[in-house]
Amino acid sequence: MSRAVNRRIFLAGSAAVTGAVVSGTALAPPAAAVSPVSAKSSKSSTTPKPYVPDLDAAGIEVRDAARRDPTEATLAEAAVLMSRRKLTSTALVEAYLDRIGTYDSTYQAYAEVTGEAALAAARAADRSGGRRGVLSGIPLCVKDNYFTRGVPTRCNSHIFADFVPDHDATAVTRLTAAGGIVLGKGQMGPLATTRATTPNGTVTTVNAWTPDNPATDPGGSSTGPACAVAGRMASSSIGTQTGGSIVLPSNRQNLTGLKPTMGRISAYGVIPLSYTRDHPGPLARDAMDAALMLAVMAGPDAHDPRTLGLPGLPDPVRAATPVVGRGGAVRLRRATRIGVPADFLNTATEVRGAFLDRLDAISGVTLVDITYPADWSLLTGAFNDARLSERTEPFRHWLREDPALFGVSLLSWLQGLMLSGDEWITAQRAKNHLLREVLDGVLSRCDVLLQTGPVPFDILGLPEIAFPIGFTAGLPSGVILGGAPYEEDRLLEVAAAYQAVTDWHTRRPADPAAPAASGPSAKRAAGAGRPRLTAEEAAAQSA
């Protein structure tokens, strides 16, 4: 479908979402997230059927490291090894559970581990011979704000402390229908507002690259799902993004994270934070794994009106398959203009400079200098606070009954209550103006845009991908690439081509020292002395 048609559909959908919030029809999905009802989903005939690529045909070999240690394998490598009878799902799940048992008292990536159910599913996958779907036998981590039937979904909040859903979120339903196995629920920021802490603000999940230094920022609220994949305790994971919580943890933990266009993946069964900005998406090890996860989860869902009437998903697996010429040279699948903002080299200059040089050497890439409009900082800064009022709407009951249930994140919820209706409407006008600035301005001069932060494309619901480009002071460094509406395939093409000529995405952190004991006591011991966020710090970091 042409970019012009995509643009018209996206503009109409963006206006409809804002209108739904104003008219009150947005109450349905948040209410469903608080009072579960059975979920039904539908697939579009224009969405390609997910498939595992033929790695040999694509010139990609399963790495020796993946053959030696199944927890080192990417999702695609594990699927190929299982299809070749070189690996069983049971062995893979057992390997991950062993690492969880050994190291998660330090990482604290999981809020809940469903080991027995995962092993039972793995044995069933092995008996089926891989016929359960494209993800057959693949162990996954699910952020703890996704409904999981019969498994606690606490959203790291006192409000949901005893909540056990009677059905799965649509995204989880599609993953398990494709054969994916849920290892457990990934720890997260309280109600998806900050990095993972206890409800009172004590830091829990760490950055997998600095397990002994909990002060190192691990990214946004999808901290647990990111740490689970980076620490080799899951093949891939799913998180949510409202203010950077997929792309930022991916950048900071050497992963590839994809935030699709608003509506690409249903948010039905996800405890809400912001109706106009909540995006489900994968946190994976490379572009191919992100593409496979997207292919499985994407599609219309009658329970989420944001997913209906969208253009079909272009083949993401094909987009994430590098194009290699006869001489071994990698080229982009389509000639692509990559916008480079004037301030892109203001931070991490050496790593980002080397990244631009390597990117520019790929055939088909044209780097384009981009200057933001004069009102860019105002549109992406001051008006961004409008998001705070959206989070209070589905939780007004608890704010009235017992504000203490919100723990350390209470301040940001109260800030939302303080915003007036005219401020919110002004912010929506500013959002529409920003959308025109991006679609008719910035993206008229380039096909994809390198960003210095996730917020502009979060506000607008446009797609983003994050991927690793090196290390700064021993910590992973990554970039965020934003695209036009429904052009996740273009983002995957660029990321896959870059990953075909570099190996940053294959780097893994060293294991932490194994604790002397295991179980809850080891977890408590590992958490002793960890920093605690104040209410002011939590509000400043809030998504």
N, C-alpha and C positions, 0 to 999 in steps of 0.2 A: 504494500500500500504506500502511496506517495506521502512525502513529508507534509505537503499541503493538507491532505485529507486527515492525517494524524493530528495536525495542528488544530484543525477545526473541531475534531472530535474531542480533543483534550480541552480546548477552551470551553466547549459546551459542557463537558463533564465537570470542569473546575467551577463554573458558575452554578451548576446544579448542586454540587456538594455544599457550597456556601449557602445557597438558597435552602437546602435541606436543614442546615444548622439553624438558620434564622426562623424557618417555619416550624421547627420542632420535630420534623420527621426523622431527624438524626437520632432520636431517642431509641429507635428500635434496635440497632446493633449494640449500643452500650447496655441496654436493658437485657438483651439476650446474653451478654457477657456476665451479667450479675444474676439473672434468673434463667438458667439453661433450658433450652428446648431442643428437641432432636434436630440434627443437621442433615440436610440433603444437599448434594452438589451436582453440578452438571458440567460437562466438558464441551468446548466449542469444537465444531468439526473443522475449523480452520487452524486449530492448534495442532502442531505435529506431534505424533506419538513419541514419547521419550524412548531413547535407545542408548545403549552403551557403544561408544565409537570403536571401530576396529583400529586399535592402536598400531598394529603392524602396518596397515594400509596408510595410516597417517604418518608413518615414519617415527612413531613414538615407542620406545621400548620401556617395559616395566623395569624400573631401576633395581640394581642389585640390593640396595638397602631395603626395598620393599619386599624382595624375595626372602631376605634374611629375617626381617622383623615385620610381621603383618601390621603392627600399629604404626609403622612408618609409611605404609602404602597410602596413596591418595584413594579417594572413593572409586575412581575409575580403575586404578591399578588393582584394588581389591576385587572389584567386580570381574575384571579380566582373569585374575588368578583363580577365582572360584569357578569361572566358566571353563577354565582349562584343567580343573580338578587338582590344582596346585595348592588350594587353600579351601578350608571349610568355614562356613559361617560360625559353627560352634567354636572352632579354634580362634577365630577372629574375636568373637565376643568374649571368650575366656581371657584372651590376651588383654583386651581393654579393661575388663573387670579386675584383672590382676593389677594393672597399673592404677586403677581407681582405688583399690584396696591399699596399695602401697603408698601412693603419693597424695591422694585427695585430702588427707588431713592437713597437708601443707597448702595445696592449691585452693581448696574449698570451692571448687568449681561447681559442684553438684549440691542442690537443695534436697534432692531425693534420688536414690539409686534403685532401679527396678531390676536387679540382677537376675532373680529367679525367672521372672517373666521374659526377660531378654534371652536367657539360655533356652527356655522352652521354645521361643520363636525361632531361635537359631537352629535348633534341632529340626523343627518343622521345615525351615527353609532348605536344610540339607536333604531332607527326605524328598522334597519337591523337585530337587535337581535344578534349582534356580528358576523354576517356572512361575514364581510368585510375582515377578515384575522386574523392572529395570534396576531397582534397588534391592533385589532379593538378598537377604542376609546381611545387609549393611547396617552397622550400629551407629545410631545418631543420638545427639543431645538436643533436647527441646527446652527453650527458655520457659521459665516457670510462670509466665503469664498466658501461655497457651493451655486451653482446656485439654486434659487428658483423662479419659474415662476411667474411673476407679482409682485414680492416682491423685494425691493432693496437688492442688494448684493454688499456691499461697500468695503468689505475686510479691513475696517477701514483705508481707504486710499483716498487721494484726487483724485487719478487716477480713481477710480470707484465711485466717489461721486454721480453720476447721473445714475449709471448702474442698469437697471432693466431687468433681463434675460427673454427670451421668452420660456424657458423650464427649467425643473429641472435637477440637477445633477443626475446621475444614482443612487447613494446611496439614495437620497431623493425620487426618483421615486419608489424605492423598498420599502422604509419605508411606504410611503403613500399608495402604492398598497396593503400592508399588513394591512392597516387600521390605521396606525399611524397618529397622528394629529400634525401639526407643530404649536406650540404656538408662535414661533418667532425666530429671528436670534440672536445667541449668540455673545456678544462682543468679540473682539480678539485683539491681538497685531497687529500693523500696518503691513499689508501685511504678517502676520503670523511670524513676526521676534522676538518679545519680549512679555512680559506680556501685558495685555490690557492697552493701553493709548490712549489719543487723538493722531492724527497724529503729533502734536507738542511735544509729550512726557509726557503730564500731565496724571497721573494715573487715571484710571476710575474704572474698576472692582476690587473688593477687594477679599481677602480670606474670605469665608463665616464664618470661625471660629473667625475672628477678624475684624468684619465690621467697628469698630471704629478706627482701626489702618491700614490705607491703605499702610503703609510701609511694612507690613508682606507680604512676597513673596507668591503669590497664585499659582505659577507654571508657565508653559510656555504660548504659545500664545492661547491655548484653555481655557483661563481663564474664559470667559463668560459661555460656556457650562458646565464647572465644577462647577462654583458658582451657576448656575441655578439648578443643581441637588442637590448639597450640601445644598443650601438654601431652598429646597423644593418648587421650582418654575418650575419644570419639572420632569416627571417620569424618564427620561433618556435623553441622548444627544449624538450627534456625533461631533467629533473634527477631527483634523488632526495632524500628528506628522512627523516632519522632524529632530528635535533634542531633543525630549523628551516631546513634547507638549500634549501628551495624558497621559503618565505614571506619569509625574511630577505633573501636577495639581491634578491627582487622589491621589497620595501619600500625597499631602499637604492639601487636602480637604476631606480626609476620604472616597474616592470612589474606585471603582474597574474599572480600565481602561485597555482596550485590544488593543494593536497595532498588527494587524495580519501580517503574512508574506506578503512581497511585492507582490501585484497582487491579493490577496484574495478578496479585495474590490476595485471596480473600482474607479479611481480618475477622471473619465470623468465629466466635469462640476465643477471641483474644481480649483479655481484660483491657479496657481502653485507657488511653491517656489523652489523645487528641483526635477527634473524629476526622479532621481534615488533614492530619499529618501522620497518622500511624501507618507504617509500612512493614509488613512481614517480609523476611528475606533470609537468604543463606549466608553463613560464615563458613568458608571452606578453605582448602589448602591451595587451590589454584583455580584458574578460570574455567577449566573443564568441569571440575566438581561443582562450582557455582552454577554452571550452565545446566548440569544434570538435575540439581536440586530445583532450579527455576522451572525446568521443563515439566517436572512432576507436579509442582505446586500450583502453577499458573492455570488460569481459566475462570470462566464465569461461575458464580455461585448465587443462587436465588436468595440466599440469606443476607447477601451483602450487595446492595444496589451499586456500590462503587465499582463492582466488577463487571457490570452488564453493559452490553453494547460497545465493547472496546474492539479495536483491531485485533486480528489474530496474532498470536505470538510467532514471530519468525523463528526458524529452527536455531535454538541456542547452542545445541551440541555442534552443529556444523560451524556456527560462528566461532566457537571456542577451539576448533580444530585448526592448528596453524597451517598456512599454505607454504610449502617448501618446494623450491625449484629443483631442477635436475642437479645443479651444482651444490645443493644444500643451503642456498640462500633463502632466508625467510622474507616473505612480503605480505603486506596487508591484503586481505581478501578484496577490499574496495579502497580506492584512493580516498584518503581521509585528511581533512584539515583539522589540526589539533590546536586549539586556542591556548595561548600562554599569557596569563595576566601579567601586568607590569610588576606586581608585587610577588610573583611566584618564587623568585630567588632571594627574597628577603630573609628567609629562614632555611636551615639545612642546606646552605648554598652549595657546598661541595658535592653532596649526594645528589641534590636536585640538578645541578649542572651536569654531572656525569650521566644522570638519567636522560636529560634532554639530548645529550650527544648520542647516546645509544639509540634512543627513539628515532632521532633524525636520520640515523643510518639505515633504518628499515625502509625498504622500497615501498612506496605508496604513501608515506607520511609526509605531510607538509606542515611545518610549524608556523603558526600565525600569531603575531603580537596582538594582544587584546587590551584595550583600555576601557575600564568600567565607566559608566555614566557618572556625572557629578553627584547624583543623589543616591548612589549605590549603598554607601555606609548607613545612611538614614533608613533606607528601605529594608535593609537586611539586619539592622540593629535595633533602633528604638521601637519599630513596629512589630518586632519579633515577640514582644511580651504579650501580644494578643492571644498567643497560644495558651496562656495560663488560665484564661477564663473558660476554655473548652473543657479542661480537666475537672473543673468543679461540678459541671452539670450532672454527670451520672453518679456523683458521690455526695450530692448535697445532703442526702439523708444522714450519712455518717458524720458529715461536718456539723450538722445540727445536734446529733445525738451524743457524739463523743469525739471531739477533735483529737484527743490523745491517741486514738487509733492510728493516726497518720504518722506518728513517730517523728523522726528527724526531718521528714519532708513536709511537715505541716506548713511551714512558712510560705513555701511556693504555692500551696493551695489557697492560703489566705490572700496572697497577692492576687490570685485570680478572682477572688470574690470582690476585691477592691476595684477592679476595672469596670468602668461604666459602659452602658450600651453604646453611647456615642463614640467612645474610644474604640470599641470593638469594630463598629461599622467603619470608622476612619481607617482602621488597620486593614479591613477587607478591601477598601478602595486602594490602599497602598500596595496590597498584595497583587491586585489586578494590574496596577501600574508596573510593578516589578516584573510580572509575567510578560507584559508587552516589551519591557526593556530587554528581557532575556530572549524571547522568541523572535522579536522583530529587530533586535539590536545585536546582542552578543552572538546568538546562534545563527544570525544571517551571515556572519563573517567566518564562522568555523562550523565543523560538524560535531565536535565534542570539545569540552572545555576542561582544562586542568584547573582545579580549585585549590584555594588555600584554607578552606573550611567547608563543612557540609551544609551550613544553614540555608543559603539561598535556594538550593534545589530541594531541601526539606520543606521549606515554606511553600514551594510551588507544586510539590509532588512529582518532580521530574526524576528520571533514573540516574543512579550513581553507581560506580564501581570503585573499590579501593584495592590496591595491590602493592606488594613490597618492592622497594627499589634499592635497598641497601641498609646500612647501619650507621648510626650516629652515636658516638660515645658508648658503643656496645649494645645499644638498643635498636630494635627494628625501626626503619623509617619507610613510610609509604606515601603514596599519592592518592588523590581522589579525582576521578574523571567523571564529569557530568555530561548527559546527553539530551537529545530532543525527545519529546513524548513517544513512548512505545518503541524506542530504539535501543533496547537492551543488547540486541545483537551487535550493534556497532561498537558498544563499549566492550563487549566480550572479544570482538575481533582485535581491538587494539591491545587489550590486556594479554590475550593469548599469544599474539605475535611477539610482544615484549618478553613474555615468559619463555618463549621458544629460544630466545637468544641470550637469556640470563638464567641464573640458578638461585636467585635470592629466595624465591618461594619454596625451595627445597630445604632451606636451612631450618633446623629444629633446635630448641633450647636444650641445654643440659638438664638432666634430671636433678631435682633437689635431693638433699640428703634424706634417706629414708628414716622416718622416725623409729624410735626404739619400740614403740607400742603401736597398736592400731585401734580403730574404733572411735567412739565418741570421746574417750579420754584423751586420745592423741590429737583429735581435732581441737579440743579445748586447750590443750597444751600448746599446739601450734599457733592458736589465736591469741595467746596471752601476750599482752604488751602491744597489740596492734593499735594504730592510731584511730581516733574517733572524729568523725565529721561533726561540726557544730551545725545548728539549724541555719545559720547564715552561710556557711560553706556549702551546705546541701542546696540551698536556694540558688547560690551563685553557679553551681555545677548542674542545675536542673535541666533536663532535656527540654 
